[in-house]
Amino acid sequence: MNRDEAKIILLLYRPDTADAADPQIAEALALAKLDPELAGWLMAHSARQSAIREKIRQIAVPAGLKEQIISEQAANRKPVLGRRKTAVAAGAVSLLLLGALAVFWPPPRAAEDTLAIYQNQMAGVALRGYAMDLLTNEPAAIRAYLAQQHAPADFILPAPLQQTALTGCAVEDWQGVKVAMICFRTGKPLRPGVASDLWLFVADRTSVKNAPDGTTPQIAKVNRLITATWTQGGKLYLLGTAGEAATIKQYL
């Protein structure tokens, strides 16, 4: 588990509850004890949680609510006269239920447009199977198709990747933004029905929060893929394949 994965898991963590007994949360908490940056993030997250819970506790219970609810038992025998009282009580109970949910339900998750989530989503596309929109080994045809679909088509390929066999492309969605998926073949034996084993995702740099600013690729293990991530010319590049760091570096 890396820092970004731990943050995603800890978004569900509520301090001073039984959440810490969950195996994934326990692992993330253990990582926070060893990672100062993650520990600082967790401290701020916990403070926000406590502040929200304190605000909910300050909501006053409507006067006479208990008596009003009890009186509804009698109101069931007087549906016409008791209708207004029932509506008032129902509204009050709804407010209390919303308050309880705010205390015991996790707060809204952080923005879903961070680099870690983007990397995991794109890696998932490559790993779980996909249908290419265009099957071709012609670079010009791929660029023309992507441009027609209003996906990034003016991407810049590293020199080694320019020499790698193309198999086609597809257009993926990321937070309402189109992502170009360019598919390659490394030359290794592939399983039947599998056309590619090297994938490049190209998106607008501004669509992904905390994306790297430099052109130097950042190597990381994402899901079952080794990936390289970099930015160039306003575009965010994510290259992934199976293997280790040395595997991906030969295409950069």
N, C-alpha and C positions, 0 to 999 in steps of 0.2 A: 504494500500500500504506500503510495506517495502522498505528498502534502496536499495536492489538489483533491485527490480521492478522499482523503481524510476530512477535508472541509465539507465536501458534499454530504458525507455521512453524518458529520457533527451538526449539520443544519437541523437534523431531527433530534438532537440531544437537548434534553431539558435538565438543567442542574437540580440537584436535590430530589431526584426521582429515581425510579428503578431502571431508568434507561441505561445506566452504566453497566447493567448486567448483560445487555445485549452483546453478543460476541464481536460484531463489527464495530459497534460504538466503543467497546472496551479496547479493541485494537487501535482505533483512532485516538483515543485518550492516551494510550500508552505512547503513541508516536508523538503526541503533543508534549509529553514530558521530556522528550529528547530533542525536539525541534523548537528553538526559541521563537521563530517567526510564527509557527503554527500555534504555539502557546499564547502569544500575544493576540492572535486572531480569536482564539477560543475564549480568552478573557473578555474581549470586547463583545463577542456573541453572547456569552453568559450574562454580561451586564445588561444587554438589551432585553434578554429574556426576563430577567428579574424586574426591570423597569416596567415591562408590559404587565407582568403579573401584579405588581404593586398598584398600577393604575386601575386594574380590574377590581382589586380588593377595595379600592376607595369608592366604588359605585355603591350608593346607598340602596338598601332593599326598600321598596315602596312601603310606606306605612300601612298596616292593616292587611298586608298581602296574605298572611297565613289565614286570618279570619275570613278574608274574601274567598279564598280557595275552598275552605270548609263550607262556607255558605252556599257554594255552588251545588252541593249535594241536595240541598232543599230546592234550589232553583231548577233542578231537573224536573220537578213536579209542576213548575210554573214557567214553561218555556217562553211565553210572550213577555212577562214582566222581567224575567231574569236574563233576557238576551243581551241587554246592554252591559250588565254586570259580568256576564260570561266573556264578552269581548274585552273588557278592561283586564280581567284576570288573565285571559289568554295572552294578551299583549305583555303583561308584566312577567309572566312565566317565560315567554319567548326571549325577553331581554335577559333574564337570569340565565337561560340556557346558552345564549350567545356569550354571556360573560364567562360561563363555565368552560365553553369551548375555547375561548381565548386563552384561558389559563392552562388547560390541559392539552390543547391541540397545538402542534408546532406552529410558529409564526410562518408567514409566507416565505417561501424559499428565496434565496438570493437570485439575482438576475440569471436567467438560464442561457446567457450568451457569453460565457467565459471560455477561455481557451481550452481548459481541461474538458469541459462538457462538449465543446466542438470536436476536439480530438477523439473523444470516446464515441461520439455519434458517427463520425466519418469512418472510424475503424470498424464500428459495428456494421456499417453499410458494406464494407469490403468483405468482412468475415461471414456474415450470415447469408450471403448470396444476393445477387442483383441481376437486373436485366439491362444490358447495354442498349442505349437508344440508337446507336450507330455502330455497326461492325465494319471496321476498315483499318488498314495499316497506312493510310495516306494522311500525313499531317495537315495538308491543306483542307481536306474534306472535314477533318475533325474541327478545325478552327472555324470553317464556314458554318458547320452545323451549330456549334456553340454560339456563334454570333447571332445566328438566326433565332436561337432560343433566348437571346438576351442574357446569356451566361458569360462569365469571363472567357474571352477568346484571345486576348493579346498577352498571354502568359509568356514568360521567358524560361526556357528549359536549360538546366545545367548541361554543359557539353557532353558528359557521359550519358545523360538521359536522352539526348538527341540521337544517340547511336543505338538506343534500345528499341526493340521491336514493339510497335504499337499494335493494339488489337481493337481499339474502339473508344467510345466515350459515352457518358451519360450526364444528365443534369439532375443534381440533388437539391433538396431544400434545406435551408438553415435559417430558422427564425424569419421566414418569409423572404429570404434572400436566396438567389440562385447560386449554386456552387457547381463549378465544372469538375467533372470526374474523368480524368484521362487514364486509360487502362493500358498497361504494358505487359510484356512477357519476358521473364528473365532468361528463359532457355532451359530452366529446370523441368523435369517431367511433371506434368499436371494430372490431376485426377480426371476421370471422364466427366465431360460436361463443364469443366472449369476452363475459362478462356484466358484468365489473367492471374498474375501473382505479384504484381507491382502496381500501385495506384497513386496517382497524384491528384490531390484536391486543391482547387484554386478558388479563393473567395475574396471579396472586397475586404481589405484590411480593417476598415471601420466597423464591419459587422461582427467582429469578435473582440470582446474586451480582453485586456492584458495580453494581447498578441505580442510576440517579440518585435522589436523595432529594427533589428539589424539583418543583414543578409547572411550572416554566419549561421548555418543550420544548428538548431538545438536538437540533440538526439535524445529520445526518450522511449521507454517501453509503454505502449498503450494497448491495453487488452492483450491480445496475443501477437501484436505486431510491433516491430521496431520502427520508429518513425523519425523523420527529420522535419523540423518546422522552421520556416524563415519568412521574411517579408522582403519584397522588392517591387519598386514601381507602384506602390499603393495596393499591392496584392499580397494575400497571405497564402503561403504554400505549405501543404502537408503531404509528405511522401511517406508511404508505408509499404512494408512487405514483411514476410516471416523471416526470422533470423536474429542476428545480433548486430551490434553497432557497426562492425566491419562490413556486414552485408549491405547496409543502407549507404554507407560512405562511398562505396564504389560507383554509386549513381549520382554523386554530388559534384 
